[in-house]
Amino acid sequence: GQPMNYGLGWGVYATDSLTFIRHGGAINGFLSDGIRVPEAHFYMVILSNSFATTSPGDVTNKVLNRLFQLGIEDVTVLEDSIDLVPYTGVYRVERSGGRSASNYGEDGMFRYITLEDGALYSQVSGGGKSQLERIGIDTFYLGNDYSRYVFLRDATGAITGIKHLTLPTPTGPIDINTKTDLPFPAEKKAIDLPKGTCDKYIGVYDMGNGMQFTISVVEERVFLQPTGQGKVALYPLTETHFFIQEVDASVDFVLNDSGEVKELIFNQNGSYPARKIK
Protein backbone atom coordinates (compact mmCIF):
# COMPACT_ATOMS: atom_id res chain seq x y z
CA GLY A 1 0.00 0.00 0.00
CA GLN A 2 0.86 3.67 -0.10
CA PRO A 3 2.76 5.14 2.87
CA MET A 4 0.72 7.55 4.98
CA ASN A 5 1.59 10.12 7.63
CA TYR A 6 -1.78 10.08 9.41
CA GLY A 7 -3.99 7.36 10.85
CA LEU A 8 -6.44 6.92 13.72
CA GLY A 9 -5.80 10.51 14.78
CA TRP A 10 -2.02 10.20 14.94
CA GLY A 11 0.40 12.10 12.69
CA VAL A 12 3.88 10.72 12.07
CA TYR A 13 6.90 12.99 11.59
CA ALA A 14 10.60 12.20 11.38
CA THR A 15 14.18 13.43 11.33
CA ASP A 16 17.14 11.31 10.24
CA SER A 17 17.24 9.51 13.58
CA LEU A 18 13.96 10.19 15.41
CA THR A 19 10.27 9.46 14.84
CA PHE A 20 7.59 11.73 16.31
CA ILE A 21 4.07 10.26 16.71
CA ARG A 22 1.69 13.03 17.64
CA HIS A 23 -1.94 13.99 18.19
CA GLY A 24 -3.46 17.30 19.26
CA GLY A 25 -7.07 17.98 20.09
CA ALA A 26 -9.64 20.55 21.19
CA ILE A 27 -13.04 20.14 22.82
CA ASN A 28 -15.33 22.38 24.85
CA GLY A 29 -12.69 24.93 25.81
CA PHE A 30 -9.86 22.46 26.37
CA LEU A 31 -6.71 22.05 24.25
CA SER A 32 -4.23 19.18 24.31
CA ASP A 33 -1.16 17.83 22.58
CA GLY A 34 0.48 14.44 23.01
CA ILE A 35 3.67 13.16 21.42
CA ARG A 36 5.74 9.97 21.53
CA VAL A 37 9.35 9.55 20.42
CA PRO A 38 9.92 5.77 20.50
CA GLU A 39 13.68 5.88 19.85
CA ALA A 40 14.14 8.03 22.97
CA HIS A 41 11.51 6.20 25.10
CA PHE A 42 9.87 9.61 25.47
CA TYR A 43 6.20 10.55 25.87
CA MET A 44 4.78 13.96 26.74
CA VAL A 45 1.27 15.37 27.13
CA ILE A 46 0.50 19.08 27.44
CA LEU A 47 -2.97 20.23 28.51
CA SER A 48 -4.66 23.63 28.61
CA ASN A 49 -8.12 24.62 29.80
CA SER A 50 -8.24 27.85 27.78
CA PHE A 51 -8.41 28.74 24.09
CA ALA A 52 -6.95 32.16 24.87
CA THR A 53 -3.50 30.99 25.96
CA THR A 54 -0.52 29.78 23.97
CA SER A 55 -1.37 26.62 22.04
CA PRO A 56 -0.10 23.40 23.66
CA GLY A 57 1.30 22.52 20.23
CA ASP A 58 3.54 25.59 20.32
CA VAL A 59 4.86 24.54 23.74
CA THR A 60 5.43 20.99 22.46
CA ASN A 61 7.44 22.30 19.51
CA LYS A 62 9.70 24.40 21.71
CA VAL A 63 10.33 21.52 24.14
CA LEU A 64 11.14 19.10 21.30
CA ASN A 65 13.37 21.58 19.55
CA ARG A 66 15.42 22.22 22.67
CA LEU A 67 15.43 18.68 24.07
CA PHE A 68 16.39 16.95 20.82
CA GLN A 69 18.39 19.87 19.37
CA LEU A 70 16.38 19.97 16.14
CA GLY A 71 17.68 23.41 15.15
CA ILE A 72 14.35 24.50 13.66
CA GLU A 73 13.92 27.96 15.17
CA ASP A 74 15.74 31.24 14.43
CA VAL A 75 13.90 32.04 11.19
CA THR A 76 15.00 35.24 9.43
CA VAL A 77 12.34 37.12 7.47
CA LEU A 78 13.63 38.63 4.22
CA GLU A 79 12.91 42.33 3.88
CA ASP A 80 13.83 42.80 0.20
CA SER A 81 10.97 43.69 -2.14
CA ILE A 82 9.81 41.20 -4.78
CA ASP A 83 6.68 40.82 -6.92
CA LEU A 84 4.21 38.84 -4.81
CA VAL A 85 1.32 38.85 -7.29
CA PRO A 86 2.33 35.55 -9.00
CA TYR A 87 1.85 33.71 -5.70
CA THR A 88 -1.80 34.77 -5.38
CA GLY A 89 -4.62 32.53 -6.49
CA VAL A 90 -6.96 29.69 -5.57
CA TYR A 91 -5.24 26.41 -4.71
CA ARG A 92 -7.01 23.07 -4.40
CA VAL A 93 -6.08 21.18 -1.22
CA GLU A 94 -5.09 17.64 -2.14
CA ARG A 95 -4.13 15.47 0.81
CA SER A 96 -1.95 12.60 -0.36
CA GLY A 97 -0.37 11.53 2.89
CA GLY A 98 -2.72 12.73 5.59
CA ARG A 99 -6.41 13.12 6.28
CA SER A 100 -8.63 13.00 3.20
CA ALA A 101 -9.83 16.41 2.04
CA SER A 102 -13.26 14.82 1.58
CA ASN A 103 -13.53 14.75 5.37
CA TYR A 104 -14.05 18.50 5.23
CA GLY A 105 -17.11 18.59 2.94
CA GLU A 106 -18.36 17.45 -0.44
CA ASP A 107 -17.37 20.70 -2.16
CA GLY A 108 -13.66 20.12 -1.54
CA MET A 109 -11.13 22.31 0.22
CA PHE A 110 -9.34 25.32 -1.21
CA ARG A 111 -6.53 27.57 -0.06
CA TYR A 112 -6.80 31.24 -1.00
CA ILE A 113 -3.54 33.18 -1.28
CA THR A 114 -4.30 36.90 -1.36
CA LEU A 115 -2.25 40.10 -1.41
CA GLU A 116 -3.32 42.83 1.00
CA ASP A 117 -1.34 45.99 1.77
CA GLY A 118 1.85 44.49 0.38
CA ALA A 119 1.62 41.22 2.34
CA LEU A 120 0.54 37.71 1.37
CA TYR A 121 -2.18 35.95 3.34
CA SER A 122 -3.33 32.33 3.36
CA GLN A 123 -6.86 31.21 4.16
CA VAL A 124 -8.13 27.66 3.83
CA SER A 125 -11.81 26.77 3.50
CA GLY A 126 -13.38 27.08 6.93
CA GLY A 127 -10.34 28.77 8.52
CA GLY A 128 -8.99 32.21 9.34
CA LYS A 129 -6.33 34.23 7.56
CA SER A 130 -2.62 33.90 8.32
CA GLN A 131 0.10 36.19 7.02
CA LEU A 132 2.90 34.60 5.00
CA GLU A 133 6.43 35.94 5.47
CA ARG A 134 9.22 35.15 3.03
CA ILE A 135 12.27 33.35 4.42
CA GLY A 136 13.84 32.05 1.19
CA ILE A 137 13.34 31.55 -2.53
CA ASP A 138 9.63 30.68 -2.94
CA THR A 139 9.60 29.73 0.76
CA PHE A 140 7.33 31.35 3.36
CA TYR A 141 6.29 30.74 6.93
CA LEU A 142 3.13 31.67 8.83
CA GLY A 143 4.55 33.23 11.98
CA ASN A 144 5.17 29.67 13.17
CA ASP A 145 8.76 28.46 13.04
CA TYR A 146 7.55 24.90 12.45
CA SER A 147 5.36 25.49 9.38
CA ARG A 148 6.56 26.25 5.84
CA TYR A 149 4.95 26.94 2.48
CA VAL A 150 7.17 26.15 -0.50
CA PHE A 151 5.72 27.35 -3.82
CA LEU A 152 6.37 25.01 -6.75
CA ARG A 153 7.15 26.07 -10.33
CA ASP A 154 7.08 24.34 -13.71
CA ALA A 155 9.81 24.46 -16.37
CA THR A 156 8.62 27.89 -17.54
CA GLY A 157 8.83 29.37 -14.04
CA ALA A 158 5.06 29.56 -13.55
CA ILE A 159 3.81 28.72 -10.07
CA THR A 160 1.88 25.45 -10.06
CA GLY A 161 1.26 24.67 -6.42
CA ILE A 162 2.24 24.80 -2.77
CA LYS A 163 4.07 22.16 -0.76
CA HIS A 164 3.03 22.51 2.88
CA LEU A 165 5.71 21.32 5.28
CA THR A 166 5.36 20.83 9.01
CA LEU A 167 8.67 20.44 10.83
CA PRO A 168 9.87 17.87 11.75
CA THR A 169 9.01 16.58 8.25
CA PRO A 170 5.95 14.29 7.95
CA THR A 171 6.68 10.77 6.77
CA GLY A 172 5.18 9.49 3.52
CA PRO A 173 3.84 11.72 0.72
CA ILE A 174 3.78 15.49 1.28
CA ASP A 175 0.45 17.29 0.92
CA ILE A 176 0.35 19.48 -2.20
CA ASN A 177 -2.03 22.37 -2.93
CA THR A 178 -2.47 22.63 -6.71
CA LYS A 179 -2.98 26.07 -8.26
CA THR A 180 -6.24 26.40 -10.21
CA ASP A 181 -7.80 28.94 -12.56
CA LEU A 182 -10.81 29.32 -10.27
CA PRO A 183 -11.82 32.85 -9.24
CA PHE A 184 -11.75 34.02 -5.64
CA PRO A 185 -15.11 33.75 -3.85
CA ALA A 186 -17.25 36.85 -4.18
CA GLU A 187 -16.68 39.32 -1.36
CA LYS A 188 -19.45 39.22 1.20
CA LYS A 189 -21.13 42.54 1.94
CA ALA A 190 -23.28 42.96 5.02
CA ILE A 191 -26.68 44.60 4.72
CA ASP A 192 -28.42 46.94 7.16
CA LEU A 193 -31.41 45.49 8.99
CA PRO A 194 -34.24 47.50 10.56
CA LYS A 195 -33.68 48.41 14.20
CA GLY A 196 -34.70 45.63 16.58
CA THR A 197 -34.80 42.93 13.90
CA CYS A 198 -32.13 40.82 15.57
CA ASP A 199 -33.42 41.00 19.14
CA LYS A 200 -35.38 37.79 18.60
CA TYR A 201 -32.10 35.90 18.10
CA ILE A 202 -30.84 36.67 21.62
CA GLY A 203 -30.51 33.51 23.69
CA VAL A 204 -28.66 30.25 24.26
CA TYR A 205 -28.57 27.48 21.66
CA ASP A 206 -27.59 23.91 22.50
CA MET A 207 -25.73 21.77 19.95
CA GLY A 208 -25.26 18.84 22.34
CA ASN A 209 -22.15 17.23 23.80
CA GLY A 210 -21.56 20.25 26.02
CA MET A 211 -21.36 22.78 23.18
CA GLN A 212 -23.62 25.83 23.31
CA PHE A 213 -23.80 29.10 21.41
CA THR A 214 -24.77 32.32 23.17
CA ILE A 215 -26.21 35.03 20.92
CA SER A 216 -26.17 38.64 22.11
CA VAL A 217 -26.98 41.96 20.48
CA VAL A 218 -25.05 45.15 21.29
CA GLU A 219 -26.03 48.38 19.54
CA GLU A 220 -27.78 46.42 16.75
CA ARG A 221 -24.71 44.22 16.21
CA VAL A 222 -25.10 40.46 16.64
CA PHE A 223 -22.44 38.41 18.43
CA LEU A 224 -21.94 34.66 18.76
CA GLN A 225 -19.98 33.06 21.60
CA PRO A 226 -19.31 29.29 21.59
CA THR A 227 -18.68 27.50 24.87
CA GLY A 228 -15.19 28.31 26.17
CA GLN A 229 -14.39 30.78 23.40
CA GLY A 230 -14.55 34.51 22.78
CA LYS A 231 -17.27 36.46 21.01
CA VAL A 232 -17.28 36.92 17.25
CA ALA A 233 -19.47 39.34 15.31
CA LEU A 234 -22.11 38.08 12.90
CA TYR A 235 -22.79 40.14 9.76
CA PRO A 236 -26.16 39.85 7.99
CA LEU A 237 -26.44 38.85 4.34
CA THR A 238 -30.20 38.41 4.78
CA GLU A 239 -32.49 38.72 7.79
CA THR A 240 -31.71 35.14 8.84
CA HIS A 241 -28.34 34.36 7.22
CA PHE A 242 -25.16 35.80 8.79
CA PHE A 243 -21.47 35.36 8.09
CA ILE A 244 -18.35 35.51 10.25
CA GLN A 245 -15.62 37.74 8.89
CA GLU A 246 -12.63 36.16 10.63
CA VAL A 247 -13.21 32.61 9.35
CA ASP A 248 -15.08 30.92 6.52
CA ALA A 249 -18.24 30.21 8.50
CA SER A 250 -21.86 31.31 8.65
CA VAL A 251 -24.96 31.06 10.82
CA ASP A 252 -28.59 30.55 9.76
CA PHE A 253 -31.44 31.29 12.15
CA VAL A 254 -34.46 29.02 11.62
CA LEU A 255 -37.94 30.35 12.42
CA ASN A 256 -41.15 28.44 13.09
CA ASP A 257 -44.50 29.25 11.49
CA SER A 258 -45.12 31.92 14.14
CA GLY A 259 -41.88 33.72 13.32
CA GLU A 260 -40.18 32.61 16.54
CA VAL A 261 -36.58 31.39 16.48
CA LYS A 262 -36.38 27.65 17.13
CA GLU A 263 -32.74 26.93 16.27
CA LEU A 264 -29.60 28.12 14.56
CA ILE A 265 -27.45 26.22 12.10
CA PHE A 266 -23.70 26.75 12.31
CA ASN A 267 -22.03 26.20 8.93
CA GLN A 268 -18.30 25.44 8.82
CA ASN A 269 -17.09 22.36 6.95
CA GLY A 270 -20.58 20.97 7.43
CA SER A 271 -23.83 22.17 9.00
CA TYR A 272 -24.54 21.78 12.72
CA PRO A 273 -27.98 22.58 14.20
CA ALA A 274 -28.30 23.98 17.71
CA ARG A 275 -31.71 24.13 19.42
CA LYS A 276 -32.71 27.35 21.21
CA ILE A 277 -33.14 26.52 24.90
CA LYS A 278 -33.55 29.99 26.44
N, C-alpha and C positions, 0 to 999 in steps of 0.2 A: 504494500500500500504506500500511499504518499505520506512523507513525514509531516507532522503537524507541530505547532507550538502552543496549542491550547486544547484542553480536554477536561470535562467534568469540573469546570470552573478554575482549573489550574493553568497558568501560563509558564512556559519553560524558556529560560534564557541561559546564555552561556558565555564564558570567556575561554581562553585556551585550556585552562586547567580546572575551572569550577563550573558547576551547574546550579542555577537558581530556579527553584520551583515555587511559584508565588500565586497568591490569590488575595485580592482586596475586595471589600464589600461595603455597602451602605444600606441602612434600614432604619426608618423611624427616628432620625436624629443621631444615629450612631455610625461611626466610621471605623474600619478595621483594615489591617494589612498583616498577612502572615507569609513567611518565607522560610524555605528549607534549603540548605546547602549540604547535600549528602557527603561530598568529599571532605568537608570540614566537620561533620557531625554537628551541624549548627541548625538551630531552629529558633525563630523569633516571631513574636506576635506583638503588634502595637495597636492599642485601642484608644478611641476618643469618643466622648459623648457629646460632641458639638460639631456642627457643620462650619462654624465660624472660625475655628482654629486652623493651624497648619495641618495639612493633610497627613495622615499616618504614612502614606506612601512616600511623601517627601522626607519624613524622618527616617524611614527604612532606607531610602537611597543614600542618605548622608552616612548612616551607620555602616552600610555595606561598603561604601566607597572608602571610608577611613579604615575599617577593620581589615578589609581584604586588599587595600591599596590598589584600587581599580584605576585611579588617575583620571576620572571622568570629568571632574569639575574644572574650574578656572577657564571658562569660555570667554573669549575676547570678541566683542561685537565690532564689526568693521564699519567705520564711519564714512568711507569713501562713497561718492554718489554714482549709482549705476541706473540704467533704465529698468524699472521694475514692472512695467506694463506687460511684457511677454509672460510673466509668471501668472498673471491673473486669468481666471476662467473657471469653468465648472468641471470638476473632476469626479468621475464615478469611482466609488469605493468598492474595490474588489478584494475580498479577504481570501487569500490562498492558503495561509498557514494558521489562521486563527478562527475566531467565531465567524460563522456564516453571516454575510450582510443581510440575508433574507430574514434573520432573526429580528431585524429592526423595522420590518414592514414590507408589504408587497410592492411598494413603489420604488424600492431600492434606496440606497444611501448615496449622497453626493457631498463632496467637499467644495466649498466656494472660497476661492482665493480672490480677495478684493484689494483695491488700492484706495486708501483714504488718508488724506493729508500727508502724502509722501511715505506712508508706511503700509506694508502688506499685512492683511489679516486673514486668518483661516477660520471657517465656520462649517462644521459638519451638520448634516440633517439632524435636527433635534437638539443641537448643542449651542453653546455661546461662542462669541468671537474671541480669538486669541491672536495677539500680535506676533508676527514672524520677524526675527532679527537675523541679519546675515552674518555668518561666522566663517564663510569660505565660499569657494566657487560653487554656485548653485546649491549651497547648503545653508539652512536656516534652523534656528531653534525658537521655542515658544516661551521663553522666559523660564524654561525648565532645563537644567543642565543635562538631563537624562533623556531628552526627546529631541529628535532631529528630523527635518524634512530635507531630502535630497531630490532636487528636480532633475528629471531625466531628459535627455535630448536624443534626436535621431541623427542620421549622418549629415543632414543639412543644417543642424544646429537648432531646429525647432523643438520646443519643449513638448514632450509627449506624456509626461506623467510625474508622479511623486512617489518616491520610496520613503515610507515612514519607518524610522528606526527608533526603537526604545533600547536604551543602554542599561545593563549589558545586552548584547545582541540576542534577539529571539532565535531559537533553533528552528530548523525547517525553512520553508519558503517565506520570503518577506512580503508583507502586504503592499500592494501597489495601487495607487489611485491613478486611473487613466484619464487623460485630458479629453474632453468632448467638445463638440460644437454647440452644445445646448446653451440657450440664453440664461442669464441670471433670473431668478424668480422676480416677479413684479414687486416693486416696493409697496409695502402696506401703508395705507394712509388712514389714520383714525378719523372718524366723523364726530360731529357734535350731536349729543342727544339732549332732548328737552330736560330742563331742570327737574330733578326728582325721579327720573325714569329708572335709575339704577338702585333706588332705595330698596326695592323688593328683592334684590339679590343678597342683601345683608343677611348673614347667618353662618351656620356651621354645616358642612357637608361631609358625610362619612363614606369613605371608599372601602372600608373594611380593613382587617389586619392591622389595626392601630393607626391607619393613615386618615387624617381629616384635613379638610381645607376650610379656612376661615375667610369669609368675604367681608370686607369693610368698605365704606365709602367716606372719603374725606374731601370736602369741597368739590363734590361732583366727580371725583376721581375714584375709580374702583381698584381695590387692592386684593390680592390673593396671598394667603400665608399657609403653606403646607406645615404639617406637624414637624416641629424641630427645626424649621428653616425661617429665613427672613421674609419680609413682605416683598412682593413684586407687583408693579402696576399692570393693570389690564386696560387695553386700548380698544374701543369699539369699532368694528367694521360694519356691524348692523346692531340692532337693538339687543340681540341675544348672542351674537358671536363676537368674541374678543380675542386679541392676540397679545402675546408677551414679547416685548421688544428685545430683551436680553438673550433669549433663546428661541429656537424654532418650535414654538408651542402655542396652543390656543385653548380657549375655554368656550363651551357652548352652554347656555342656560336653557333648560327645558321647562316649558310651562304646561300646566294642565288646561282643561277646557275652560276653567274659570279665570285663567290668566295668572294663576299663582305658580310660583317656582317650586317644582318638585325635585329637581336634581340638576347637577351640572355634569358636563362631560369634559374631562381633561384630555387633550389631544397632544401626544408627544410620542412618536414611534409606536402608535397604537392609540386606541380610545378607551378611556377608563371612567365609567360612570360613578358618581358619588351622590348619595341620597341626602336631601336636606333634612336635618334632624332638629334644628332649632334656628 
